[in-house]
Amino acid sequence: MTETEIETVVQSSRRVRGETTEGARAIAKKRGHALSGGYISAFEGISATQENAEVLIQNILANPHRQFSGDKVIDIYNALGQGVRFEKNTYKFITFLEESLASQ
């Protein structure tokens, strides 16, 4: 991915949703699902802040280990099993993913 494409995903993760940003909310959701599901998240120990979300997005997209490209979305994972899903045509951030739970 180009730096411009990565920056577009990062910028879209800054959208405010309720009292937090999309990026911070996505980290919190991954950690919450793991806690309720009884497994250890690939995002364990990462505070749900927008700053951390931006660092994660940049690191995952700059160091891809595995990629899935569907009709509407692209999923990219790093070697730690942390992933990012974004819209294929607009590069709009959708969420973080865990490779251990991936179905594609």
C-alpha positions as CSV (number, residue, x, y, z in Angstrom):
1,M,0.0,0.0,0.0
2,T,1.1,3.6,-0.6
3,E,1.6,6.1,2.2
4,T,-1.4,8.0,0.9
5,E,-3.6,4.9,1.1
6,I,-2.5,4.1,4.6
7,E,-3.1,7.7,5.7
8,T,-6.6,7.6,4.2
9,V,-7.4,4.5,6.4
10,V,-5.8,6.2,9.5
11,Q,-7.8,9.5,8.9
12,S,-11.1,7.6,8.6
13,S,-10.5,5.8,11.9
14,R,-10.6,9.3,13.5
15,R,-14.4,9.6,12.9
16,V,-16.2,10.3,16.2
17,R,-18.8,7.7,17.2
18,G,-20.6,8.6,20.4
19,E,-17.9,9.6,22.9
20,T,-15.0,8.0,21.2
21,T,-13.4,7.5,17.7
22,E,-13.9,4.5,15.4
23,G,-10.3,3.4,16.0
24,A,-10.4,3.4,19.8
25,R,-13.9,1.8,19.7
26,A,-12.6,-1.0,17.5
27,I,-9.8,-1.9,19.9
28,A,-12.2,-1.9,22.9
29,K,-14.6,-4.2,21.0
30,K,-11.8,-6.7,20.2
31,R,-10.7,-6.8,23.8
32,G,-14.2,-7.0,25.1
33,H,-15.1,-9.9,22.8
34,A,-12.0,-11.8,23.9
35,L,-12.9,-11.2,27.6
36,S,-16.4,-12.5,27.2
37,G,-15.3,-15.3,24.9
38,G,-12.6,-16.6,27.2
39,Y,-9.7,-16.2,24.8
40,I,-6.7,-13.9,24.6
41,S,-7.0,-11.2,22.0
42,A,-4.3,-10.3,19.6
43,F,-4.9,-6.7,20.9
44,E,-4.4,-7.8,24.6
45,G,-2.6,-5.1,26.6
46,I,-3.2,-2.3,24.0
47,S,-5.2,0.6,25.5
48,A,-8.3,1.6,23.5
49,T,-7.0,5.1,22.4
50,Q,-7.1,6.7,19.0
51,E,-3.3,7.1,19.2
52,N,-2.9,3.4,19.6
53,A,-5.4,2.7,16.8
54,E,-3.4,4.9,14.4
55,V,-0.1,3.2,15.3
56,L,-1.7,-0.2,14.8
57,I,-3.2,0.7,11.5
58,Q,0.1,2.1,10.2
59,N,2.1,-0.9,11.4
60,I,-0.3,-3.6,10.1
61,L,-0.7,-2.0,6.7
62,A,3.0,-1.3,6.3
63,N,4.0,-4.8,7.4
64,P,1.4,-7.2,5.8
65,H,1.7,-10.9,6.5
66,R,-1.6,-12.0,4.9
67,Q,-4.2,-10.3,2.8
68,F,-7.8,-11.1,1.7
69,S,-9.4,-9.0,-1.0
70,G,-13.2,-9.3,-1.3
71,D,-15.7,-7.5,-3.6
72,K,-16.1,-4.6,-1.1
73,V,-13.4,-5.0,1.6
74,I,-9.8,-5.7,2.1
75,D,-8.5,-7.5,5.2
76,I,-4.7,-7.2,6.0
77,Y,-3.0,-9.0,8.8
78,N,0.5,-8.7,10.3
79,A,2.6,-11.5,11.6
80,L,1.1,-11.1,15.2
81,G,-2.4,-11.9,13.9
82,Q,-3.7,-8.3,14.2
83,G,-5.7,-7.2,11.2
84,V,-7.4,-4.2,9.7
85,R,-10.5,-4.2,7.5
86,F,-11.3,-1.3,5.2
87,E,-13.5,-0.5,2.2
88,K,-11.8,-1.5,-1.0
89,N,-12.6,1.6,-3.1
90,T,-12.6,4.3,-0.5
91,Y,-10.0,3.0,2.0
92,K,-12.5,3.8,4.8
93,F,-11.6,2.1,8.1
94,I,-14.2,-0.5,9.2
95,T,-12.6,-2.4,12.1
96,F,-9.7,-4.4,13.5
97,L,-9.6,-8.1,13.0
98,E,-8.0,-11.1,14.7
99,E,-6.5,-13.6,12.3
100,S,-7.2,-16.5,14.7
101,L,-10.9,-15.8,14.2
102,A,-10.8,-15.2,10.5
103,S,-13.2,-17.1,8.3
104,Q,-11.6,-15.9,5.0
